[in-house]
Structures are given as C-alpha cells and as structure tokens.
Amino acid sequence: GTMKRFRRHGHESQRDKHKQDLYQFNKTVEHGFPHQPSALGFSPSLQLLAIGTRSGAIKLYGAPGVEFMGLHDENAAVTQVHFLPNQTYPQLCNLLINFVYIHTQSVQSLNGFSGMVLCKSFACLRRLLQLRFVIADLFTATFSRIPEDYVGRRNLECVETLHENPLNPRQVLIGYSRGLMVLWDLDRQRPIQHFLGTQQLESVWWMEDGENILSSHSDGSYCQWTVTGEDPQTEPEKQEMPYGSFPCKAISKVIQLPSKQGPPFLIFSGGMPRASYGDRHCISVIHSKTHEALDFTSRIIDFFVIREGPSALVVLVEEELIVVDLQTEGWPVIQTPYLVPLHCSAITCSHHVSSIPLKLWERVQAAGAQQNTHYSKKPWPINGGQNLAPDPPQRDLLLTGHEDGTVRFWDASGVCLYPMYKLSTAGVFLTDADPNDNMNQGSEGEWPPFRKVGCFDPYSDDPRLGIQKIHLCKYSGYLTVAGTAGQILVLELNDEAAEQTVEATVVDLLQGQEGFRWKGQARLDVREEPVLFPPGFQPFALVQCQPPAVVTAIALHSEWKLVAFGTSHGFGFYDYHQRNNILVKCTLNPSDQMALEGPLSRVKSIKKSLRQSFRRIRRSRVSMRKHHTNNALQEINARLEAEALQEMELAPVQRKIEARSSDDSFTGLVRTLYFADTFVSDSSHSTPSLWAGTNGGAVFAYVLRVPSLERRAEDPVVAHAAKEIQLMHRAPVVGLVVLDGKGAPLPEPLEVAHDLARSPEMHGSHHLLVVSEEQFKLFTLPKVSSKSKLKLTAVDGSRVRRVGVAWFGSRTDEQLESSLVVLTNQGELHVISLPSIKMMVHYPCIRREDVSGIASCVFTKYGQGFYLISPSEFERFSLSTRWVVEPHCLVEAPLQMRPKNPSSPVHRDQPDGVPTEHRCVCSCVIVQKPLFPSCC
C-alpha cells in the first residue's frame, strides 16, 4: 500500500511540473483606445504621451511597443496629467478629482480647485498648492490696486488656472473664473500686475517671449495682454471673436506658437456659432492665410502641439486620438500605430489567424497601403523609450467584423495592434445610405471652414450589414463573411481593382414547410449592375438564406471549395467553385415560435427608429452635422446593444441546468459546423464529411463526394445524411473536433499540402469530440459509440461559452502538444488535455457579470486570446509559457536628469495583496508595481 501511494505521489509531482512547463496565465496588454478618456499629458524631454481615464487609469505611450499602464486605488476620474521635468527623477503628476498624485503618493487634497496647473518643477507645484490655500488672504491686501467698481460687482469664484512665466518660473499667472488674472511673484509673495478681464475665463497661454499672454473666454472670444508692469491693465491689446458676430460657444483652450515659416500658428478649441454649429467639436488652426476648423467625431478632451516646427497637433477626443501633420500642405492626418479606435463602427465579431504565410501578408499589406494614400507620409512623432521585447515569432492577423458591414484586418503579431487593411461589404447591396450624407468636406468659401477629421462613426446606415462570422483560409486567400440578414459572401484576394456583378444564390432553409411566417427583418437588396471593387478581397459569390435570420455558424474548406452556413432555422453548404448550393437541412422545431419572430426583431425596430431620428437630425437645416449624439442617446444605444447581445448570445445560458425539453426556443439554432476527412460509413475508407451541432444537443453528419481535381468543374458535389447523435441532456453543442489515430486534431485544409503540418494518422480509429455547454464527450468513429466524457460542474451553473484547439509547448523543449481551451459563462478559462480529456489547469479571467466580454472572446492557435474589456479595447491574455506577447519597455531619463546613485527599488505588495518582485523600469526610476502593473 505504501509503495503504491509513494509511486502515485511521484507521478503527481511529475504531472504538476509538466503543467508548470506548459501553462501559465497572464493578462499581457490592452489593445485599442482607452474607454472614457479624461486627461492628456505630454513630456517633450521624455517623448512620452499620457492619457488618464474616468475610472482612474493612467496609460503611457512612447515609440510603438512602448506602453505602461497603471490604475489608481480611487475609482475617480483623472482630470489632469502633468510630467514634472528637471527632477533628479522625471516624475508624473496626476490630478484626480480632489487628489494630486506624484507617482503614487497623494500629496494634497484639492477641494474647490478646478483649474489648470502648468509648472516646471515639483517645488513649484508644492508652492502653488500651498498658495491655493492662502490665496484669499494674500489678495485681501492687493484689492486696493483694482478699481472699486470691478471688485464690487464680481465674485471672483475659483482659481481657473495657474500658469508659469516660460522665462521666469518665479512668476505665476493666477486666473480666476470671473476673468481677473493676477501676475504673482512667488519669492516676494505679492502681485506684480492685474489684468481686468470682463468675460468668464476659460484658459490662458504665455507666449514664448514671456511678455504676451492670451486668454480665452466663455463668449467665444480670445484676448491678448502685454506684461508692462503698469497696474492694473484694464483693456487687452486686442480682442478677437473668430466666429462672431452671432453668440458663440466658449473657446476652451488657446495656444500660439512661432513657426519657422514666418507668421505664428494660432490654435484654439471651440468658439463655434452657438445656434448653427453649437454641436460641433472643433479645433481651429490659423497660419498665415490658411484657416481650417478641424471637425472631430466626438467631444474634445484636450490637445497639445509638438513644438519643433511646430510639427504636429495631437488631439485626444472621447473616441479616438488624432495627430495632424502641420508641416505638410493640406495638414493631413498621421496614421497612429496604437490607440487606433477599434470601435469606429461597433465590433460585432472577431476571428484570429496565426502564422500567416509571407506572400499573403504582403498582399494584404499592399491592398491596405493603397487605401491609406490620404495619410501623411511623416513618421509617428512620439518616440520615447524602447521596446525590449523580442520580435514577434510569427505574423498574426486579428480580423474584426463591424456593424457597418466592414471587416478590419489588424497586425496582431506584437504589442501594437496595427491596422493593415479594411474591407467593406456594403457595396454589394443597396442600403439606406443617403448620398447627401457625404457632408464631411467643407465646400469652397464655407464659413466656418470645416474639415471632417477622424474615423469614429457609430451609426450604421443599415444594421443588417453587420458582420457576424468570419473565416479566412491563409493558404488559399479565400475569405468568407456572414452577416445579420442571412447573407454569406465568398471573397478572393485580387491585387488589381475589378468590376463584377455578385449574383445571389437564394437558399430556402424552411424547405417549404407549411404554416411558417417569418416576422423578422427583410433581406438586403443586391445591386444588379456591376460594382467596381478596389484591390484586396473581392466578393464573387453570395448565398442568401431565407428567412434572412442572423448567420450563427460558418465553415470554409478551401481544398474542397465548399462553404457551410447555419442560422436559427437550419444549415446548408455551397460549392463556390461551381456556384451552386449542394444541400439544405431544416433543423427548426415546429413549436419554435421564437425562431420565427427573428431574434432581435424587437430590439432592431427600436434601434431602427433611433437611427431614423438620427438621420432626421443630421439632415436638418440647422445642424447639418453628421453625428448628433448626446450622452442620453449613447446610453440608450449601449443598452440596446447589450440587450441584443443577450437575446442572441445568452438565450442558452439562462436555461436551467436539468435536461432541456425539446420544445424550448431556438433548439434548431446551428451553433457549430465542421468539415473533416474521416471514417463515417466504415472503418476502412475515410471520406470528406460535414458535421453540424445545434442548440438542442443534436449532431448531424453528412458524407460528401467531392470530384477529383480534373473533374471538379463538371461533376457535382454530392452529399447524403450518414449519422445523427442526440445528446441526452439536449445541451447546446458548441464545438466539434475529430481526433486522428494518434489523438491529434485533424489539420486545417491545405495545411499538409503546404508542408506546415504532418498528415493525419489514418491507422487506428478516429474519435469525434463533442463539446456541449455541459460536457466533453468522446465517441469512436465510425460506430459513434461513447468512449469517455468529462462533465463541467453544474453546481454554480457553469456552462461552456467558447472552445478552441491550441498548441502548447515548454520553453526548453521543441515538442508541442494540443489541448482544448475553454471559456465558461463564469469567465473562467480551462485547459483540457487531448485525447484523454482531463482538466489540466483553470484560471479566473473575466468577471462573470461582464456578459459582452465573455461573448467577445476569441482564442488563438497558440494559447493566447482576446476579449473586449470595453467597446473600444481588447484585453490580450496568454495561457502558454512559450508564447507571450507583452511590452518590456525602458524609458531612459535625459542625461542631465540622471542621479549619481540611484537608490534601490522599493517592492510593495500589489493592490490585491499579492507581493511582487516584478520590477518595471520607467524613466530610469523603478516605479512601484501598483502604478504600472501590466508592463515589463
């Protein structure tokens, strides 16, 4: 007995070591655009950009790949971010509502202070903060120098801004909300000069000569004042209202910079005529005779100018970061390598493809380059720090489908999720798009001189265009995308533009069954005339399902040239070589009324009326503004999106744990489709087959006869039903995998032909792995007899939501092994061994309340994954010890700032109580882990 126990113990420790070699869980980097940004900062000396958010996060960006992130303990909005240069260590100061942070120390509570702090040193900042609390007393003695009628009729209100003289840090300009500005001598603790502004103050700007000051005001004007020493100054040198004479909105920030080519650049935000353009988000740039009102897609948070030249204007708006090249004629936009708005149009699905062959990669890149001709050729202007992470081992693509019918291709190989190419499917269809909607380019002589800037555009002209499923074959360059209104497009990559007609093959999934009446959306109308498609992926075949319900599953087999598709009514497959449909199977239960209502039909109608009201607003003569949004409408829209997602994605999760009755709604909904060359009819001959799994726990298998290559164009593909499995508990089938004679998953189509996988083992029996929401069940083929199973604990209502096959390997050993990666509705990740189907490891990943995060998760072939943590950001994670993509960044302080003897780092516990020895080198400072947990 003892001997046995001892052996088992040894075996266990060996197995644990094996697990440690293969699996470890890390959240590695956040891709995309920060949700609800609230503050912007820039350090010219360190070349770092900082963004604060409403939830208390701080993100730092430098050269592409240099990213740091931290989260304050207080869940409060960051209102300002400032770099404090000329320190022994460069430091970052964040102003949260009522707190100032220098690194992670809370220096001072700031109740009642609303203004800007612009200062060059930490000492100065401390003096200013002290000044804020004695400011009232200090001024009591100085009011004698201000005319009595000016003081008498004014409550000065709070300090709006504190701004150092650029040539003399001992002089600070203090601006009050009500318009008074006081030049204060910090050493002598007395005022030097008073500027008696009469309009409410929004911002001030010292010009570089230290003698002139600009102030901007709530009535849409700005003033120039001169520091003369004469006190008080009652009138500005000049006063301008750029967009008067009608009432204008406030100019919230104004700056003026000298330029190498003669006259200065004047740049200001706001100031638009209130009645006609009060809803526009504009920054005006004026240089010599050129004047443009850059019209942004969402509310302006802040902006700054990169001085040398000046070379670039950097603008943070609520939904994107835009960088304008001020040195090239026409002031084009510079393509950003990070912070790209993933949510230009709402993300509806994603698809990841690993290890893209170089040829395909270059062709996609070339197609994207032809689209990006309107971008500036200037390099990215923010280049602080360096990314020490090794070059990515392979070329990876993340494809995101969007509500407006676009598919965007992102380079997902490294830390920067970089846009490569955008495909639009809308051109195939006739949509409600209004030809007059193209109001973005200002017409000649228009005043104000608007130019539309940015790509955020959340209102789809027709939500039926939304992309629901994507499958790309990286070996053949064939792509299939499926949409919200039952449309499936097959596309191929073409390096030249081509004009072609796309004909629809209509497929009736109800198979003429009596008594059914579809109450959902109508199908999209296909254009009958030829369409000119640009270089890139071009559609050549279209399958249209009737009824036009959401496409819930697709599979592409590029070797057999077949596409399988499924909806809530059934499935079929299409031969895109001969352009005809091979098979249709109706899976609808006669009592399933829900499937005929059309999921989302109620939500759709509300969204449609919302969209129509938006369209009315944007066509109205007064506004003439393409996207009239306010927070209330955005919230309604977000709520509708969430409801729609729940109706579509979550119906199965809300069911009880016990066996489902067959009259449950959506039992016929097809959840998964899978092509396999395996043993279906007998154990001596393998044959092509199609497998389909439904929401009611049914699996259908079809044997296919695919003609030889020589006869492929003439002979038809033939299919006949071969097997049907009904799971006892009727749990939805979410995944199907065939394992070969060695227990390995079958390779992808064309993978063996390209020498990138070994041929599957055809000796020994194959197995079918059926993954339902509740269990993993292995059947031997061709008999389909149950061999083994693993149950998910049903105690806490745990259900499988996502499943994928991934390869894992240790860092030391070349050997790879395949496992199953699973995400549950509790937000937990499980890794399950193949073919033994044993639970290897599990980790908590996503909060169980984060329904859309769980629904958006996508796995990679090498144990990584992505899920949406907000509408605009993907969190990237890794389950593998071998493949981890994360930033390892170093920012070195400029030489004059470096200390003689850097003190050793302090290690503090992480906020969640886990002690850490993980150091992060930033600005030559070892920053405590709580501030920057997700970097090196």
Secondary structure by P-SEA (a helix, b strand, c coil): caaaaaaaaaaaaaaaaaaaacbbbbbcccccccccccbbbbbccccbbbbbcccbbbbbbccccbbbbbbbcccccccccccccccccbbbbbbcccbbbccccccccccccccccccccaaaaaaaaaaaaacccccccccccccaaaaaacccccccccccccccccbbbbbcccbbbbbcccccccccbbbbcccccccccccccccbbbbbccccbbbbbbccccccccccccccccccccccccccbbbbbbbcccbbbbbbccccccccccccbbbbbbcccccccccccccccccccccccccbbbbbcccbbbbbbccccccccccccccccccccccccccccccccaaaaaaaaaaaaaaacccccccccccccccccccccbbbbbbbbcccbbbbbbccccccccccccccccccccccccccccccccccccccbbbbbcccccccccccccccbbbbcccccbbbbbcccbbbbbbbbbcbbbbbbbbbbccccccccccccccccccccccccbbbbcccccccbbbbccccccccccccccccbbbbbbcccccccccccccccccccccccccccccccccaaaaaaaaaaaaaaaaaaaacccccccccccaaaaaaaaaaaaaaaaaccccccccccccccccccccccccbbbbbbcccccccbbbbbbbbbcccbbbbbbbbbbccccccccbbbbbbbcbbbbbcccccccbbbbbcccccccccccccccccccccccccbbbbbbbcccbbbbbccccccccccccccccccccccbbbbbbbbcccccbbbbbbbbbccccbbbbbbccccccccccccccccaaaaaaaccccccccccccccccbbbbbbcccccccccbbbbbccccccccccccbbbbcccccccccbbbbccccccccccccccc
